[in-house]
Amino acid sequence: MRPESSTIPALRSTLLAGFLVCLTVNDAMADMSDQAIERRVSELLGQMTLEEKVGQMNQVHSEGPSAVDHLRHSIQSGNIGSILNLVDVGAVNELQRIAVEESRLGIPLMVGRDVIHGFKTVMPIPLGQAASWNPDIVREGARVAALEAATAGINWTFAPMIDISRDARWGRIAEGFGEDAYLVSEMAVAMVEGFQGQDLTAPGSIAACAKHFAGYGAVESGRDYATTNVSEYEMRNYYLRPFKAAVDAGVTTLMASFADINGVPATGNEFLMRQVLRDEWGFDGFVVSDWDSVRQLAIHGLTANDRDSALAAATAGVDMEMFGQSYLQHLPDLVEDGSIDIATINAMVANILRAKFRLGLFENPYTDTSGLPEIANEHALATVQKAALQSVVMLKNDHDTLPLSPEQLDSVAIIGPLADAPYEQLGTWIFDGDRELSVTPLQAIQDMLRKKVSVRYVRAMDTSRSRISEAFDEAVEVASDSDVVLLFLGEESILSGEAHSRADINLPGDQAELVRRVREAGKPVVAVIMAGRPLTLTNIVDQVDAILFAWHPGTMGGPAIADLLFGIESPSGKLPVTFPRMVGQIPIYYNQKNTGKPPSAETVIHIDDIDQHAPQTSFGMTAFHLDAGYTPLFAFGHGLSYGSFEYDNLRVENPEVRPGGMLRVSVDLANTGKAAADEVVQLYVRDLVGNVTRPIRELKGFRRVRVEPGETTAVDFELHTDDLAFYGRDHKLITELGDFHLWIGGSSETDLRAEFRIVE
Ligand code: BGC
């Protein structure tokens, strides 16, 4: 399956010559220390004309066979610093050759692409990866993606997407790691490490891009591209934290968000890109705009025209413009007329050149595919299968319906639009994902049961949105003739992702009706749901006996799901995001504030129970909805197992700790069930009193541990007092003295509690 080894034949000799030149250059310039790179950056910068500098700040889109002819002249003239969306190693190598050999200064290109959760071999969507709570598998998945993407000449991916979101309506929630700053940060770091590898110059290491800076996940009503309003408190304590973690992990680039944030669209937002990113965090990579988001500043109404937009974005700190070319057209004039300082431009170009040096592109701009592993090799497939396996969350399992035992079954009914949908199971943002590689649940189950058990399949609906119920009778008939019904429901991949937000997040089409009808057969019903977001499952949750929530599980989703259904492995995914009962509860998230009137089971009144003539009083009332209460359908961190986990003996070794000290905590975890299983042990804290109010719980640690049946294991955590720091009233990071509560358990709803104190 390896794509053709390098390049266009006519180019071979030139390339060889290129490699030889590179070898010499390489020898002379092997010093990759910061000082050496800074020296090379400033030498190069000193030779550049203003037009060449602005050229580096210009990223153009190009795809297809005409790319080389189309871009040749601009690259020769030094007008292009980066291209995106060209996925053809021969063409990329030729463009690199033109850049290196035919432009005056020979500066290689950054070659970008959205490799979000896999290239040809596809991991679960990032939200699913987050449900694994396993940074190791996320890192490995990104590694696989980088190695595959590199075969196409790609040296830069626009990932990880690390926008925190508390809104399941937002289609792009699929692309991120959920609602919690700590979990998202851990995953962000893992993904950056996976893409960039230990050595950025090594074949198969590609630059990562943390996006979208910042606050994009807070778009109003979950409508993509809409306005965001995020207070500085929320920004610093939540939305910015994963970006800080990515910067600390050495991410090469960041991407500015499309959205208006507190009145200044992110692409023109100096506070974010200059004050926070550069001055406070010391980031020295570069920032790319989002697609045409510089020119969109005028559509937002921040600027009057493209010229002003270029000025605003460059002033605010967008180093490279993706698409749009307003930089190319206007920055030279803006420098000439003194609107923008050449020192500002120099610093921005230096950021870009620095990244190119760090990637080793000056030493070797070319891709030699013979040094890269095959696409979809055994390791790649095993990695994405393991990720899928660990990402599936068992939401409910009444009467131990699962796992199924083939020995006790004669027949299985497989019903639903997503049982055999190779493309849909890949999820959003799979520009290059190969549907031919997908193994669907239907294929995997048939394979596993091999004729020992009869498997009958009724698709029942063409798409998840279908409102044609003609095939439902057949589905009921097959269900009646089977021992168990496996219903594959959810959303197609196109219903989530960029620009695909929904206001109603129930199962679309007539799926709830299909569930109701199939239920009539009176057989155990297991729902396997594939979706790009949390869904409000309130209308089906009581109609089925068990639910596996599988997100869009990627290439090997089928075998992973089959292994879980039949107990080869136990489910171990945990929700990285809260599932609401109803859309009206959004935003709903576990780390809420207490409020002055915190709700409790005792204070909730249901709308049906209110006496018609009850007096209009707030006495004794608390923060809940009359029709939804205050609890979610499924809480953050929730996820069931075939193991039976008991937590006990929670102990804080040093319940009084000084600032700068380390808190040591442990708990005994027993598996009293019959199945070996992984459990994700979660640690939460509450800072009882703060100079700003603190959430009722905050995740501060987690560990995935394997526990054999009958085994008890001690799970230890260490928490530095810095881990308890927060941004206070003056937006400075502080750790306050005082009392804390600490919980450990298998979900954010755990009530196993201990206490500790930070003392002087
Ligand atoms: C998206 C980015 C993406 C870019 C390039 C934009 O529409 O918001 O996330 O990287 O396109 O494809």
Boltz pocket constraint, residues with backbone or C-beta under 6 A from the ligand:
constraints:
  - pocket:
      binder: B
      contacts: [[A, 114], [A, 158], [A, 211], [A, 290], [A, 291], [A, 498]]
      max_distance: 6.0
